[in-house]
Amino acid sequence: MQVATPELPIDARALSKLRWRCRRGLLENDLFIERFFARHANTLNARQANALGVLMDLSDNDLLDLLLGRKSEVADLEMNSDCREVLALLRNTH
């Protein structure tokens, strides 16, 4: 059994589970998330995967507000540096 380390890419099974967990009710969120996975799936590490999981605990509307930059903070979430990093990757649409 492979133990995930914070900076090594996650394995295919963990990536599959994470993709499933990231499915959202709002199409707009799904679009951001799909672009994120298209760009970063092969290099996503355990630290980033954990931060993405924290962001996925948000409501759809709170997540969309963060993604669109309408809010920089959400009351129910303590934004640590990992969450900020992943949020920046999610927002990057170039």
Backbone torsions as a table, in degrees:
resi	resn	phi	psi	omega
1	MET	NA	130.6	-178.9
2	GLN	-86.0	130.2	178.1
3	VAL	-93.7	128.1	-179.6
4	ALA	-72.5	132.6	173.6
5	THR	-108.9	152.3	-171.3
6	PRO	-55.8	-32.7	-173.7
7	GLU	-106.6	-6.3	177.6
8	LEU	-87.4	146.7	177.9
9	PRO	-58.3	144.5	177.9
10	ILE	-73.7	157.2	-178.5
11	ASP	-79.2	171.7	-174.5
12	ALA	-61.4	-38.5	-179.7
13	ARG	-65.7	-46.0	178.9
14	ALA	-63.2	-38.6	178.1
15	LEU	-64.4	-42.1	178.6
16	SER	-62.0	-44.9	178.0
17	LYS	-62.7	-40.6	-180.0
18	LEU	-65.4	-43.3	177.2
19	ARG	-57.8	-43.5	-179.8
20	TRP	-63.1	-42.7	-179.8
21	ARG	-65.5	-26.1	-176.1
22	CYS	-84.8	-1.6	178.1
23	ARG	-63.4	134.0	-173.8
24	ARG	-123.1	165.2	178.9
25	GLY	-83.9	-22.9	178.8
26	LEU	-98.5	127.3	179.6
27	LEU	-56.4	-39.4	-178.0
28	GLU	-59.0	-42.5	177.1
29	ASN	-64.8	-43.6	179.3
30	ASP	-58.5	-36.7	179.5
31	LEU	-64.8	-44.7	176.1
32	PHE	-60.2	-45.2	-175.8
33	ILE	-67.2	-41.6	178.8
34	GLU	-63.6	-41.8	176.9
35	ARG	-63.9	-39.2	177.3
36	PHE	-58.5	-50.9	-179.1
37	PHE	-65.5	-36.0	178.4
38	ALA	-60.9	-36.4	-178.2
39	ARG	-88.0	-35.6	-166.2
40	HIS	-119.3	0.8	-175.5
41	ALA	-57.6	-39.7	-176.0
42	ASN	-74.5	-16.8	-177.0
43	THR	-119.3	2.4	-178.1
44	LEU	-64.2	123.9	-179.0
45	ASN	-101.2	173.8	-175.6
46	ALA	-62.4	-38.3	179.2
47	ARG	-62.9	-45.7	178.3
48	GLN	-67.8	-38.8	178.6
49	ALA	-61.9	-41.0	177.1
50	ASN	-64.0	-42.0	178.9
51	ALA	-65.2	-39.2	177.0
52	LEU	-63.0	-39.4	176.2
53	GLY	-60.4	-39.6	177.2
54	VAL	-62.7	-44.2	178.9
55	LEU	-64.0	-33.8	-178.9
56	MET	-72.3	-12.8	175.3
57	ASP	-75.0	-12.8	179.2
58	LEU	-73.7	158.7	172.4
59	SER	-67.7	159.4	179.2
60	ASP	-57.5	-42.9	-177.6
61	ASN	-68.3	-40.2	177.0
62	ASP	-65.3	-41.8	178.2
63	LEU	-62.0	-45.4	179.9
64	LEU	-62.6	-40.2	177.2
65	ASP	-59.6	-40.9	176.8
66	LEU	-66.6	-44.4	-178.0
67	LEU	-63.2	-37.8	-179.4
68	LEU	-85.2	-5.3	179.8
69	GLY	77.4	14.1	176.7
70	ARG	-72.1	-23.7	175.7
71	LYS	-134.2	148.9	174.4
72	SER	-105.8	-14.7	179.3
73	GLU	-140.7	155.6	174.2
74	VAL	-128.9	135.6	-173.8
75	ALA	-56.6	-37.3	-175.4
76	ASP	-82.8	1.2	-174.0
77	LEU	-130.3	126.7	172.3
78	GLU	-89.6	107.6	-176.0
79	MET	-77.8	104.4	174.6
80	ASN	-90.1	178.5	-175.7
81	SER	-64.0	-33.1	178.4
82	ASP	-66.7	-42.7	178.2
83	CYS	-64.3	-40.4	178.3
84	ARG	-63.9	-40.0	178.7
85	GLU	-62.2	-48.8	-178.6
86	VAL	-66.7	-38.2	176.9
87	LEU	-61.0	-41.5	177.4
88	ALA	-63.2	-40.1	177.9
89	LEU	-66.0	-38.7	177.8
90	LEU	-65.4	-38.7	-178.9
91	ARG	-72.7	-27.1	-176.5
92	ASN	-66.5	108.4	-177.4
93	THR	-108.2	11.8	-178.7
94	HIS	-84.6	NA	NA
